[in-house]
Amino acid sequence: MSPTQSSGKSLPGGIALALACALSLSACGGGNSGALDSYAGQGIAVGEPNGALPIAADFVALAQQASCADQRNRLFMIDKRMVFWDRAGSCADNAYARKLFGATPQTLLCSLSDSIGGPQTSCTDESVRALFTTIVANLDKGDLGLGASHQVEALVVPAK
């Protein structure tokens, strides 16, 4: 016997509606169709706003398209809000580039690159210049010289 039949009364409209919604939501599910892949390692649930977190797949695609990256082509997510890209190759000009991005590949914060005129450094956001300088000076360290106060996660760049 259901709760509505035992007393001969029906549930108040608000309770019945809430119960119906809860039951219909609990029946939802299914695959994520790869939706979580772009947020791998970022602690984001599907449907939750990303709060301007970098989406790893966008940066991986950028790195995969790079020319002159036969020696190094590495990506690091820093504090889940920036991405550092270290690229190097055996080219006559533009043999290396180191770039610090914000949440998207279009948000270039600082860069250092080789050119005919020598190394060129620029920062569009001076507040991250010291961080960028530390990273560039510590490319051989797993934490990029940032220490325990920063979270550094290497991203895999598969060959294209």
C-alpha positions as CSV (number, residue, x, y, z in Angstrom):
1,M,0.0,0.0,0.0
2,S,1.4,3.4,-0.9
3,P,1.4,6.4,1.6
4,T,-1.3,8.0,-0.4
5,Q,-3.6,5.0,-0.2
6,S,-3.2,4.1,3.5
7,S,-5.1,7.1,4.7
8,G,-7.2,7.7,1.7
9,K,-5.7,11.2,1.3
10,S,-3.2,12.5,-1.3
11,L,0.1,14.2,-0.5
12,P,0.1,18.0,-0.5
13,G,1.1,19.3,-3.9
14,G,4.5,20.6,-2.9
15,I,5.6,17.3,-1.3
16,A,4.3,15.3,-4.3
17,L,6.1,17.6,-6.7
18,A,9.4,17.4,-4.7
19,L,9.1,13.6,-4.5
20,A,8.4,13.3,-8.3
21,C,11.4,15.5,-9.0
22,A,13.7,13.5,-6.7
23,L,12.6,10.2,-8.3
24,S,13.1,11.5,-11.9
25,L,16.5,12.9,-11.1
26,S,17.6,9.7,-9.5
27,A,16.8,7.9,-12.7
28,C,19.2,10.1,-14.7
29,G,22.6,8.8,-15.5
30,G,24.4,7.3,-18.5
31,G,27.7,7.9,-20.0
32,N,29.5,11.2,-20.1
33,S,30.4,11.0,-23.8
34,G,33.9,12.1,-22.9
35,A,32.7,15.3,-21.3
36,L,34.9,14.6,-18.3
37,D,38.0,14.1,-20.4
38,S,38.6,17.8,-20.9
39,Y,38.6,18.3,-17.1
40,A,40.9,15.4,-16.3
41,G,42.7,16.1,-13.1
42,Q,40.8,19.3,-12.4
43,G,38.2,18.1,-9.8
44,I,35.3,19.5,-11.9
45,A,31.9,17.8,-12.1
46,V,29.9,17.8,-15.3
47,G,27.6,20.7,-15.4
48,E,29.6,22.7,-12.8
49,P,31.0,26.0,-14.1
50,N,34.7,25.8,-14.6
51,G,35.5,29.1,-12.9
52,A,38.1,29.9,-15.7
53,L,40.1,26.7,-15.1
54,P,42.4,25.8,-17.9
55,I,41.0,23.0,-20.1
56,A,43.9,20.7,-20.7
57,A,42.7,19.5,-24.1
58,D,42.9,23.0,-25.6
59,F,46.6,23.3,-24.6
60,V,47.4,19.7,-25.7
61,A,46.0,20.5,-29.1
62,L,48.1,23.7,-29.3
63,A,51.3,21.8,-28.4
64,Q,50.5,19.0,-30.9
65,Q,50.4,21.6,-33.7
66,A,53.7,23.2,-32.8
67,S,56.6,23.3,-35.3
68,C,60.1,23.0,-34.1
69,A,59.3,20.9,-31.1
70,D,61.5,17.9,-31.8
71,Q,63.6,18.3,-28.7
72,R,61.0,19.3,-26.1
73,N,57.3,19.8,-26.0
74,R,56.0,19.9,-22.5
75,L,53.0,21.3,-20.7
76,F,52.5,21.9,-17.0
77,M,49.3,23.0,-15.2
78,I,50.1,25.3,-12.3
79,D,47.7,25.8,-9.5
80,K,44.9,24.7,-11.8
81,R,44.7,28.2,-13.2
82,M,47.7,28.6,-15.5
83,V,49.5,26.5,-18.0
84,F,53.3,26.7,-18.8
85,W,54.5,25.4,-22.2
86,D,58.1,24.6,-22.9
87,R,58.9,23.9,-26.5
88,A,62.3,23.5,-28.2
89,G,63.6,22.1,-31.5
90,S,66.5,22.1,-33.9
91,C,65.5,25.1,-36.0
92,A,67.7,28.0,-37.2
93,D,65.3,30.6,-35.8
94,N,62.7,30.3,-33.0
95,A,64.5,27.3,-31.7
96,Y,62.7,27.5,-28.3
97,A,59.7,29.2,-26.7
98,R,58.5,29.2,-23.1
99,K,55.0,30.5,-22.5
100,L,52.8,31.0,-19.5
101,F,49.1,31.1,-20.2
102,G,46.0,31.9,-18.1
103,A,42.9,29.8,-18.5
104,T,43.0,29.7,-22.3
105,P,45.6,29.5,-25.0
106,Q,44.5,33.0,-26.0
107,T,45.5,34.4,-22.6
108,L,49.3,34.7,-22.9
109,L,50.7,36.0,-19.6
110,C,54.4,35.8,-20.3
111,S,56.7,34.5,-23.0
112,L,60.4,34.0,-23.7
113,S,61.5,32.9,-27.2
114,D,64.5,32.7,-29.4
115,S,64.7,35.1,-32.3
116,I,67.3,36.4,-34.8
117,G,67.7,39.4,-32.4
118,G,68.3,37.1,-29.4
119,P,66.1,36.0,-26.6
120,Q,62.8,38.1,-26.3
121,T,60.9,38.2,-23.1
122,S,57.5,39.9,-22.5
123,C,54.7,39.8,-20.0
124,T,51.2,41.2,-20.4
125,D,50.6,40.7,-16.7
126,E,53.5,42.0,-14.6
127,S,52.0,40.2,-11.5
128,V,53.2,36.9,-12.8
129,R,56.7,38.0,-14.1
130,A,58.5,36.7,-11.0
131,L,56.7,33.4,-11.2
132,F,57.6,33.1,-14.9
133,T,61.3,33.9,-14.2
134,T,61.4,31.2,-11.5
135,I,59.9,28.6,-13.9
136,V,62.3,29.4,-16.7
137,A,65.3,29.2,-14.4
138,N,64.1,25.8,-13.1
139,L,63.0,23.9,-16.2
140,D,64.9,20.8,-15.1
141,K,63.0,20.5,-11.8
142,G,59.7,18.6,-11.6
143,D,58.1,21.4,-9.6
144,L,59.6,24.1,-11.9
145,G,61.3,25.6,-8.8
146,L,57.9,26.6,-7.4
147,G,58.1,24.5,-4.3
148,A,55.3,23.2,-2.1
149,S,53.3,26.4,-2.2
150,H,52.3,25.7,-5.8
151,Q,50.7,22.6,-7.4
152,V,52.5,21.6,-10.6
153,E,51.0,18.9,-12.8
154,A,52.7,17.7,-16.0
155,L,50.2,17.2,-18.9
156,V,50.8,14.5,-21.5
157,V,51.3,15.7,-25.1
158,P,50.8,12.7,-27.3
159,A,52.5,12.6,-30.7
160,K,50.1,13.7,-33.4
